[in-house]
Structure formats: C-alpha cells, structure tokens
C-alpha cells in the first residue's frame, strides 16, 4: 500500500488585525513593528481622570501645544518594538563587553596618565547623574505623550539612558579600582562643583516642564546634541592624543547609540514641523530657547574638558542648527 501525502496552502482570511489593515490597506501583510504600534493606545472609555492631574484625560492631545492630525505619523525609522529593540541592544552590549575585556586584559588603564584618569573621574563620571535625569525625562514623556508610535520610542530611550549611566559607572569603578568612593566623589562634583551647576540647573528646570513635546525638544533634541558631541567626540579626540584611548573604547556603546537615536529624533522634528506652520513656528521658538540655555550650561564644562572650548561649542551649535534646518526648521 502506498501513501501519497499532499500539502495545500490555506490562504488566511486576512493578513493582520483589522485596525492595522485599515491603516496599511486591505490584503497587505503587516510588519511586527506595525502590529505592535498602530492604534494600541486607548482613546475612549477612560472612566475617570487621573487624580494627579484631573485637568486632562489619561491620554490627552491637549497636553502639548503641538497639533497633529494623526499622532501615528511618528513611526520609528528603526522599526523598534520590544523584540527587535532588545535584540539590537543585546548585540551592541556584546561588542561593548568585548571592548571592556580588551581594555582590562591589555592593562590599558595601567598606562593611562593620572591626569587623564582624574579628568574622567571629575568631568565625565558625573554625567551618570545627567543620564539619570534624561531617564526621568523620557519616562515622563512616555507617561504624558500621545500615540504609541512615539511613547514606545520614549520608553526605549528611557531605558537606554540607564544603560548609559551604568556604563559610565563601570568606567569610574575601573579607574577607581572598584572603590565606590569614586561614585561619591562624582556625586559631590555634580552637586557642588561650580562648572557642573549650570547644566544641573538646566536639567532640574526641565523636570517641571508641563508641555511634553517641549520637554522632548529640550532633552532629546537640544541638551543631548551638546553633551554627547562634546564628551564622546571632541573630548575623546584629544584624549586619544594624550594617552586616553582606553576611554574611547569603553564609551563606544554610547557613541554608536547616539548616532542611531539621532535618526529617530530627527524624524520627530521633521514630522511635527511638516504638519503645519504653527507647529514649525513653535518648534523654532523652543529650539532657539533651549539652544541658548544648553550653550551656556555646557560651556563651563567645555572649558574643563577641551583645549579650545569656544571653538568646540560654536562648532557643536552650528552643526545642530544645520541638522535642525535640514529637518524643516528655520533657525
């Protein structure tokens, strides 16, 4: 007796969920990112207003002056949903771990000049407090924002900031031979060193901003665009020459992460400014305001970590203005 096994293809009645199909078109297959993003935020039947701020609904478009016809226009160009996000970060962490192992195995910190070590402990390690503040701000953005397309990205960005803080902490402990006193000293620098106080004030002022999109502009668009190029590009170029190449290897994760996140951040500015002239004018006003704040907040630190601080800061500012203008603004 012979047995003939045949296979047949059963075409599904639809390729994705109804609410996703209504956005991408009937009969089209949705990506994992689209299914994990489109219209998953509730819009009705909230029952009661939050006790913390009963002026607004739990999810309310009135929490920002930016107006959008469709808040799901803020699609992440990286296509990050939970699985793709953790997979990407795991691969990046593997590379970062290899860098740390290489630095320790080759005893690169033993030959690092003492003045470089002291510079990092006093004027880089305290950035772990800045990254913690950025984490808090992005958690606030996730809480107050509207539309899962952008609030999902805020949540991922918030967790990345904790990762940055942890890498900075690890660098400090390696330089301090695992003595936790270096962390206490870095906290004292953040709280009491005169050079850190303008940035600390700018961060603490951002904690009480009411408009969540303004907070996004302040933290993710402007402040980071001054801090990260100064510390993880211009400063490290000089450290390379002075015998601090190990620092460049240990911060590679943060450098690559910042370049990646710039794609998403630029997209948010571009989409919001293209929506209407009112949005564009509002973003112009906010960007001008926080560029001035950030410039004067970071300049005292640039004077400590760079040989030509005024040139460095003006270069960073000019590059940021060009970047924002490419994304629809007129600064």
VENVEN-V268847 format. One record per residue. N is the residue number from 1. RES is the residue in one small letter. PSI is psi in whole degrees, 0 to 359 (NA if undefined). NEAR is the number of other ideal C-beta (glycine too) atoms within 10 Angstrom. D_LAST is the distance of its C-alpha to the last C-alpha in Angstrom with 2 decimals. Layout:
BEGIN
n-><N	N>
res-><RES	RES>
psi-><PSI	PSI>
near-><NEAR	NEAR>
d_last-><D_LAST	D_LAST>
END
This chain:
BEGIN
n-><1	2	3	4	5	6	7	8	9	10	11	12	13	14	15	16	17	18	19	20	21	22	23	24	25	26	27	28	29	30	31	32	33	34	35	36	37	38	39	40	41	42	43	44	45	46	47	48	49	50	51	52	53	54	55	56	57	58	59	60	61	62	63	64	65	66	67	68	69	70	71	72	73	74	75	76	77	78	79	80	81	82	83	84	85	86	87	88	89	90	91	92	93	94	95	96	97	98	99	100	101	102	103	104	105	106	107	108	109	110	111	112	113	114	115	116	117	118	119	120	121	122	123	124	125	126	127	128	129	130	131	132	133	134	135	136	137	138	139	140	141	142	143	144	145	146	147	148	149	150	151	152	153	154	155	156	157	158	159	160	161	162	163	164	165	166	167	168	169	170	171	172	173	174	175	176	177	178	179	180	181	182	183	184	185	186	187	188	189	190	191	192	193	194	195	196	197	198	199	200	201	202	203	204	205	206	207	208	209	210	211	212	213	214	215	216	217	218	219	220	221	222	223	224	225	226	227	228	229	230	231	232	233	234	235	236	237	238	239	240	241	242	243	244	245	246	247	248	249	250	251	252	253	254	255	256	257	258	259	260	261	262	263	264	265	266	267	268	269	270	271	272	273	274	275	276	277	278	279	280	281	282	283	284	285	286	287	288	289	290	291	292	293	294	295	296	297	298	299	300	301	302	303	304	305	306	307	308	309	310	311	312	313	314	315	316	317	318	319	320	321	322	323	324	325	326	327	328	329	330	331>
res-><x	x	x	x	x	x	x	x	x	x	x	x	x	x	x	x	x	x	x	x	x	x	x	x	x	x	x	x	x	x	x	x	x	x	x	x	x	x	x	x	x	x	x	x	x	x	x	x	x	x	x	x	x	x	x	x	x	x	x	x	x	x	x	x	x	x	x	x	x	x	x	x	x	x	x	x	x	x	x	x	x	x	x	x	x	x	x	x	x	x	x	x	x	x	x	x	x	x	x	x	x	x	x	x	x	x	x	x	x	x	x	x	x	x	x	x	x	x	x	x	x	x	x	x	x	x	x	x	x	x	x	x	x	x	x	x	x	x	x	x	x	x	x	x	x	x	x	x	x	x	x	x	x	x	x	x	x	x	x	x	x	x	x	x	x	x	x	x	x	x	x	x	x	x	x	x	x	x	x	x	x	x	x	x	x	x	x	x	x	x	x	x	x	x	x	x	x	x	x	x	x	x	x	x	x	x	x	x	x	x	x	x	x	x	x	x	x	x	x	x	x	x	x	x	x	x	x	x	x	x	x	x	x	x	x	x	x	x	x	x	x	x	x	x	x	x	x	x	x	x	x	x	x	x	x	x	x	x	x	x	x	x	x	x	x	x	x	x	x	x	x	x	x	x	x	x	x	x	x	x	x	x	x	x	x	x	x	x	x	x	x	x	x	x	x	x	x	x	x	x	x	x	x	x	x	x	x	x	x	x	x	x	x	x	x	x	x	x	x	x	x	x	x	x	x	x	x	x	x	x	x>
psi-><133	147	118	110	123	151	145	151	125	113	126	151	330	156	341	186	154	318	332	319	324	340	319	346	146	137	358	145	128	152	164	321	315	319	333	1	307	122	30	348	132	147	350	167	51	344	308	159	150	135	332	329	81	359	329	160	170	312	117	125	345	357	355	152	346	134	134	137	323	113	350	13	343	53	135	119	341	349	42	119	183	310	313	326	308	329	315	316	327	319	319	325	325	316	318	319	320	322	316	318	318	315	316	318	322	5	40	333	337	331	2	130	146	326	329	316	315	323	316	316	327	329	8	312	322	347	344	332	326	317	325	318	321	325	314	318	320	332	322	319	320	322	318	343	171	127	124	336	322	326	328	314	322	320	315	319	323	316	326	324	326	321	318	315	322	321	319	320	317	319	315	318	323	316	329	15	42	24	117	351	333	329	321	320	322	321	321	322	314	323	331	337	127	326	332	343	322	320	319	318	317	320	315	326	326	336	338	13	136	320	117	327	327	320	320	316	314	308	300	328	315	301	311	328	345	314	307	316	322	311	320	16	288	314	316	335	320	325	325	315	329	8	19	35	334	325	321	319	320	341	13	322	313	321	311	319	317	320	320	314	336	328	315	317	316	322	319	320	315	315	315	318	330	345	319	160	327	314	315	316	321	315	321	314	313	316	317	318	311	339	318	316	312	319	311	338	326	337	315	329	321	326	340	331	356	146	336	75	321	317	317	315	320	325	314	315	314	319	323	318	316	316	315	322	327	336	22	358	171	84	NA>
near-><2	3	4	4	4	4	4	4	4	5	6	7	5	13	15	19	15	9	11	22	17	12	16	16	10	9	9	13	12	18	14	12	19	20	15	18	27	22	16	16	18	11	11	6	5	12	5	8	13	13	6	7	13	9	9	14	17	13	18	15	14	10	19	20	13	24	14	19	7	11	19	18	16	23	18	20	11	16	15	23	18	12	11	16	20	13	11	16	18	9	10	17	13	10	11	22	11	12	17	18	10	13	19	14	8	12	10	18	18	8	10	20	12	7	11	19	19	11	19	25	19	19	20	23	23	25	24	23	20	23	22	16	22	25	19	16	25	26	17	19	22	19	16	22	26	22	22	22	24	28	22	23	28	22	19	21	25	19	14	23	23	16	18	23	19	12	21	24	17	14	23	24	15	18	22	17	8	9	12	11	8	22	17	10	17	26	14	13	17	21	12	10	17	7	18	24	14	18	26	18	12	22	21	10	12	21	12	7	17	11	16	22	24	20	23	28	27	24	25	24	24	25	25	21	24	25	21	21	20	22	24	23	14	21	26	20	11	16	22	13	9	13	14	21	17	28	25	17	16	24	25	18	21	20	16	14	23	19	11	15	18	16	11	19	20	17	19	24	23	16	20	26	22	12	17	14	8	11	20	17	13	21	25	17	12	22	24	15	14	22	21	12	20	25	18	13	22	26	18	16	25	24	15	14	22	18	13	13	18	11	12	23	23	12	14	22	18	10	12	20	16	11	17	25	13	11	19	18	20	11	14>
d_last-><81.57	78.16	74.93	72.20	68.81	66.19	62.52	60.64	56.98	56.24	53.14	51.32	51.03	47.25	44.84	42.74	42.41	42.34	38.97	37.39	39.33	38.01	34.47	35.19	38.16	41.91	43.77	40.81	40.95	38.14	36.76	37.39	33.70	33.74	36.96	35.63	32.41	32.80	33.82	35.46	33.94	36.37	35.40	38.73	41.74	40.15	43.28	41.84	38.61	37.71	39.47	36.53	34.39	36.50	33.77	32.55	34.29	34.29	31.62	29.66	26.55	26.22	25.22	21.50	19.56	18.14	20.56	21.89	24.86	25.88	24.80	26.46	23.72	22.32	24.90	24.75	24.56	26.94	29.45	30.40	33.23	35.60	37.84	35.27	33.17	36.18	37.46	34.28	34.11	37.85	37.56	34.76	36.92	39.85	37.96	36.84	40.47	41.71	39.40	40.70	44.27	43.83	42.54	45.49	48.08	47.27	47.15	43.81	43.16	46.47	45.33	41.88	41.93	42.33	39.43	37.12	38.67	38.20	34.54	33.97	36.06	34.35	30.70	30.32	32.91	31.45	28.44	30.87	30.24	26.46	27.18	29.60	27.00	24.68	27.78	28.35	24.84	25.07	28.56	27.25	24.69	27.64	29.72	27.39	25.43	26.57	27.82	29.47	27.06	24.42	26.86	28.97	26.10	25.34	29.04	29.16	26.12	27.93	31.03	29.24	28.11	31.79	32.62	30.19	31.80	35.21	34.54	33.39	36.54	38.67	37.37	38.18	41.65	42.40	41.54	43.55	46.52	46.09	46.56	44.52	44.31	41.21	39.42	40.67	39.50	36.00	35.91	37.09	34.31	31.72	33.47	34.53	32.93	30.75	28.11	27.57	27.41	23.72	22.84	25.82	24.75	21.26	23.09	25.74	23.38	21.77	25.33	25.59	22.43	23.79	21.13	21.44	18.18	16.40	18.72	17.79	14.07	15.33	18.08	17.61	13.90	12.99	16.41	17.98	15.27	16.28	19.97	21.06	19.83	21.25	24.52	25.30	24.10	23.86	26.57	28.85	28.69	30.28	32.68	33.98	35.10	36.66	38.69	36.48	36.24	37.73	34.61	32.55	35.09	35.17	31.42	31.15	30.98	27.86	26.16	27.10	26.26	22.68	22.16	23.82	21.93	18.51	19.62	20.26	17.17	14.92	17.21	16.76	13.01	13.77	16.79	15.52	12.54	15.09	17.65	16.57	14.16	15.03	14.03	10.63	10.04	11.71	9.77	6.42	8.86	10.55	8.06	7.11	10.89	12.14	10.30	12.07	15.17	15.41	15.03	17.86	19.81	20.05	20.55	24.23	24.92	23.44	25.89	28.67	27.94	26.52	28.16	25.05	22.73	20.27	19.82	19.58	16.95	14.69	15.34	14.50	11.16	10.28	11.76	9.95	6.41	8.44	10.19	7.73	6.56	10.36	10.97	9.64	6.16	3.79	0.00>
END
